Amino acid sequence: MRQNKKTLRLLLPQWQGGNNPNYAFGAELLAHIAPSHHTSETIEVSVDKDFEKKLEVENGIVAEQALCKQMEETEKILEEQQPDKVIIFGGDCSMDQVPFDYLNGKYAGKLGVLWLDAHPDIASSNDSSHDHEMVAGNLLGHGAPQFAAKVKNPVSLSHMMYAGLIEKDLRDKDQSVKELNIRFAGPDELKENSQPIMDWIEENQIEYLAVHFDLDVLTPKNFRSILPAEPYLEDFPAAIGEMTLPQIVRVLNDVSTKAEIVGLGIAEHIPWDAINLRKALSEISIFND
């Protein structure tokens, strides 16, 4: 039955939600790195890549209009294609709002959202102006009101779980995780096995999963293409991930024995060596003749 399901790959180099142009290039490179599959079509969402233009705060949100336009195009693609599964190559974390909303509508009541991230992305517009810090909140009906209102199929609190979250480094804008009593498991709890997530799936009778994989859930000691691994960076102002790629692979393989993964969004790929090499080459005259 699974073999007949249609998988769509979305290249969504959205960067305005985190106000960082590096997310766009990271998404494009990620789409090349990911294993190919002859039956899966890849569609790129049009994203404004005028990186020189200053992003304005609109109704409390940086680049609100650009983000809305990109969300509308993403929604249109999904409505036209009607995929059973979606892989999203991004991009900042806000890229997953529309695909996960779509999947929650398709698998109503049976979909769980597993958020692999060092940060909860659950701030409100009172605490932040960057949509990538609010996207999980938007999906739950909180976050930024103008974006939460666009969610047609809000995720129930019981059907969302965080994995790899760094509890000790939760900021004031992250406290809704505890206020809303959302399930979470830290890196230490997942170091040897995936049981906390397996228990959540079973207890809530989840049959399908949409997985948000923010690469910064990984420790820079294991994976270098993430924001806190920037060369010569001495201090990072937020939680730093502690999980490893093998642990993430184990988690995803384990949970797939309990629920079918129908959505996977890979976010915040920052390939520093490629970015810095590209910038350096652009300053050499022969590349500009």
matplotlib code that plots the C-alpha trace (Angstrom):
import matplotlib.pyplot as plt

x = [0.0, 2.8, 4.5, 1.6, 1.7, 2.8, 5.8, 6.4, 9.8, 9.4, 12.5, 11.6, 14.6, 12.7, 15.1, 13.0, 11.5, 14.9, 16.2, 19.3, 20.1, 22.4, 19.2, 18.4, 21.7, 21.6, 18.3, 19.4, 22.5, 20.5, 18.2, 21.3, 22.8, 19.6, 19.3, 17.3, 14.3, 13.1, 9.4, 9.5, 9.0, 10.8, 9.0, 10.7, 8.7, 9.4, 11.3, 12.3, 16.1, 16.8, 19.2, 20.4, 16.9, 16.3, 13.5, 10.9, 8.9, 5.2, 2.5, 5.2, 6.7, 9.8, 8.9, 5.3, 4.1, 6.9, 6.3, 2.6, 3.2, 5.5, 3.0, 0.2, 2.3, 3.3, -0.4, -1.3, 1.3, 0.1, -3.5, -2.7, -0.4, -2.3, 0.8, 0.5, 4.0, 6.0, 9.7, 10.7, 14.2, 14.7, 15.1, 14.3, 11.9, 8.8, 8.9, 7.0, 3.8, 1.9, 3.1, 2.3, -1.0, -1.8, -0.7, -2.8, -5.8, -5.1, -4.5, -7.0, -6.8, -4.1, -1.1, 1.5, 4.1, 7.6, 9.7, 13.5, 15.0, 17.2, 14.6, 10.8, 9.9, 6.8, 7.3, 4.5, 4.6, 4.9, 8.3, 9.7, 9.4, 10.9, 8.4, 10.8, 10.7, 6.9, 6.1, 5.3, 3.1, 1.3, 0.5, -0.9, -3.1, -0.8, 2.3, 1.7, -2.1, -1.9, 0.0, -1.9, -5.1, -3.8, -3.6, -6.7, -6.0, -4.4, -2.3, -3.7, -1.3, -1.3, -0.2, 3.0, 6.2, 9.7, 12.8, 16.3, 15.0, 17.5, 15.3, 18.0, 18.4, 14.7, 14.3, 11.3, 9.8, 10.1, 8.1, 4.9, 6.3, 5.8, 2.7, 0.9, 2.3, 3.7, 5.5, 9.3, 12.4, 15.9, 19.1, 20.0, 16.6, 17.2, 20.9, 20.5, 17.0, 13.8, 11.4, 10.0, 8.8, 7.5, 5.5, 4.0, 3.0, 1.3, -0.5, -2.0, -2.8, -0.7, -0.6, 1.3, 4.1, 5.2, 8.8, 10.5, 14.2, 16.0, 19.7, 20.7, 19.3, 22.7, 25.9, 28.5, 31.0, 29.2, 27.8, 29.3, 26.7, 24.6, 24.3, 26.3, 29.2, 30.1, 33.9, 35.5, 32.2, 33.0, 29.5, 26.1, 23.1, 20.7, 20.7, 23.2, 22.1, 23.5, 22.3, 24.3, 23.3, 23.4, 21.0, 18.6, 18.7, 18.0, 15.1, 13.5, 13.9, 12.5, 9.4, 8.7, 8.0, 5.1, 3.8, 4.4, 6.5, 4.5, 6.3, 9.9, 11.1, 14.8, 15.6, 18.4, 21.2, 24.1, 27.1, 29.7, 32.6, 30.5, 29.1, 32.5, 34.2, 31.4, 31.8, 35.6, 35.4, 33.0, 35.6, 38.1, 38.1, 38.0, 34.6, 33.2, 34.6]
y = [0.0, 2.4, 1.9, 3.5, 6.7, 9.9, 11.7, 15.4, 17.1, 20.8, 23.0, 25.9, 28.2, 30.5, 32.8, 35.8, 34.0, 34.0, 37.1, 35.1, 34.8, 31.8, 29.7, 30.1, 28.7, 26.0, 24.8, 24.7, 22.7, 20.4, 19.5, 18.3, 16.4, 14.5, 11.0, 11.1, 9.0, 8.5, 8.6, 11.7, 15.1, 18.2, 21.5, 24.8, 27.5, 30.9, 32.9, 36.5, 36.5, 40.2, 39.8, 43.4, 44.8, 45.5, 43.5, 45.7, 44.8, 44.6, 44.2, 43.1, 40.5, 40.8, 40.4, 39.5, 40.1, 38.1, 35.2, 35.3, 35.2, 32.2, 30.4, 31.0, 29.5, 26.5, 25.9, 26.1, 23.6, 21.1, 21.6, 20.9, 18.0, 16.3, 14.3, 11.6, 12.4, 15.6, 16.2, 19.9, 21.2, 24.5, 27.1, 28.5, 26.7, 28.6, 26.7, 23.8, 25.6, 25.0, 21.5, 20.3, 22.0, 20.2, 16.9, 17.3, 17.9, 14.9, 12.6, 14.3, 13.1, 10.5, 12.7, 13.5, 16.3, 15.4, 18.5, 17.7, 20.9, 22.4, 25.3, 25.1, 27.7, 28.6, 32.3, 34.8, 38.0, 39.7, 38.1, 38.0, 39.5, 36.5, 33.9, 31.0, 31.4, 31.1, 28.4, 25.6, 28.0, 29.0, 25.3, 25.0, 28.1, 30.4, 32.2, 35.1, 35.7, 36.6, 33.3, 31.1, 32.3, 30.8, 27.3, 25.4, 22.3, 23.2, 20.5, 19.4, 19.8, 16.0, 15.4, 17.5, 16.4, 17.9, 15.8, 17.1, 20.2, 21.8, 22.4, 24.2, 26.9, 27.7, 31.5, 33.5, 33.3, 29.5, 29.0, 28.1, 24.6, 24.1, 26.4, 24.3, 21.1, 19.9, 16.6, 16.8, 14.6, 16.0, 14.7, 12.6, 10.8, 9.9, 9.1, 5.3, 4.7, 6.3, 5.0, 8.4, 9.1, 5.6, 5.9, 9.2, 7.6, 4.7, 6.7, 9.0, 6.4, 8.3, 6.5, 9.1, 11.5, 14.8, 15.4, 18.8, 18.2, 21.4, 20.5, 22.6, 19.9, 18.4, 19.2, 21.1, 18.5, 16.0, 18.3, 21.6, 22.9, 24.7, 28.2, 27.7, 26.2, 29.4, 29.6, 31.7, 32.2, 32.5, 32.8, 31.7, 33.4, 30.4, 26.7, 24.5, 21.1, 18.0, 15.1, 13.3, 12.3, 8.5, 9.2, 11.1, 8.3, 5.8, 7.8, 8.2, 4.5, 3.5, 5.7, 4.5, 1.1, 2.6, 5.3, 6.1, 9.2, 11.2, 14.5, 15.5, 19.1, 19.6, 23.1, 25.6, 24.0, 26.4, 24.9, 27.3, 26.1, 26.2, 29.6, 31.1, 29.6, 30.9, 34.4, 34.3, 33.2, 36.0, 38.5, 37.1, 39.0, 36.1, 35.1, 38.5, 39.1]
z = [0.0, 0.9, -2.5, -4.2, -2.2, -3.9, -2.4, -3.3, -2.6, -2.0, -2.3, -0.1, 0.4, 2.7, 4.7, 5.7, 8.7, 10.3, 8.4, 7.3, 3.5, 4.2, 4.7, 1.0, -0.2, 2.4, 1.2, -2.4, -1.5, 0.7, -2.2, -4.1, -1.2, -0.4, -2.0, -5.2, -6.1, -9.6, -8.7, -6.5, -8.2, -6.9, -7.1, -6.0, -4.3, -5.6, -2.9, -3.1, -3.1, -3.1, -0.2, -0.4, 0.4, 4.0, 5.5, 7.1, 10.2, 9.1, 11.8, 14.2, 11.9, 9.8, 6.0, 6.7, 3.1, 1.6, 4.0, 3.3, -0.5, -0.2, 2.1, -0.5, -3.3, -1.1, -0.3, -4.0, -5.0, -2.3, -3.3, -7.0, -6.4, -3.5, -2.3, 0.3, 1.6, 1.6, 2.0, 2.5, 1.9, 3.7, 4.7, 8.1, 10.4, 9.3, 6.0, 7.7, 8.6, 5.4, 4.6, 8.1, 8.1, 4.8, 6.2, 9.4, 7.2, 5.1, 8.1, 10.5, 14.0, 13.2, 12.6, 15.2, 14.8, 16.1, 16.4, 16.5, 17.6, 20.3, 20.5, 20.7, 18.0, 20.1, 20.8, 20.4, 18.4, 21.8, 22.3, 18.8, 15.3, 13.5, 12.3, 12.5, 16.3, 16.2, 13.7, 16.1, 18.0, 14.8, 14.1, 17.6, 17.2, 19.2, 17.9, 15.6, 15.2, 11.5, 10.7, 13.2, 11.5, 8.2, 9.8, 8.6, 10.7, 14.0, 15.7, 19.1, 22.0, 22.7, 19.1, 19.2, 20.9, 21.1, 20.9, 21.6, 23.3, 25.7, 28.7, 30.8, 28.1, 27.6, 27.3, 28.5, 25.0, 25.1, 28.3, 26.5, 26.2, 29.9, 30.2, 27.6, 29.0, 25.7, 25.8, 25.3, 25.7, 26.0, 24.4, 27.5, 27.5, 23.8, 24.0, 24.2, 22.9, 21.5, 24.1, 25.2, 21.6, 21.1, 24.3, 23.1, 19.7, 21.4, 24.1, 21.5, 18.9, 16.3, 13.0, 10.9, 11.6, 10.3, 11.4, 11.7, 11.6, 12.5, 12.0, 14.9, 17.2, 16.4, 18.3, 16.4, 17.5, 15.3, 12.5, 11.3, 8.9, 11.5, 12.8, 16.1, 14.2, 12.4, 12.2, 14.9, 16.7, 20.4, 21.9, 20.7, 22.2, 22.4, 23.1, 21.2, 20.2, 21.8, 19.5, 16.8, 13.3, 14.2, 17.1, 14.8, 12.2, 15.0, 16.3, 12.9, 12.1, 15.5, 15.3, 11.7, 13.2, 15.1, 12.7, 9.1, 8.4, 5.8, 6.3, 6.8, 6.9, 7.1, 8.2, 8.8, 6.8, 7.0, 5.1, 6.3, 4.2, 1.0, 1.9, 2.7, -0.4, -2.6, -1.1, -1.5, -5.1, -5.9, -4.9, -7.5, -10.8, -13.1, -11.8, -12.5, -16.1]

ax = plt.figure().add_subplot(projection="3d")
ax.plot(x, y, z, "-o")
ax.set_aspect("equal")
plt.show()
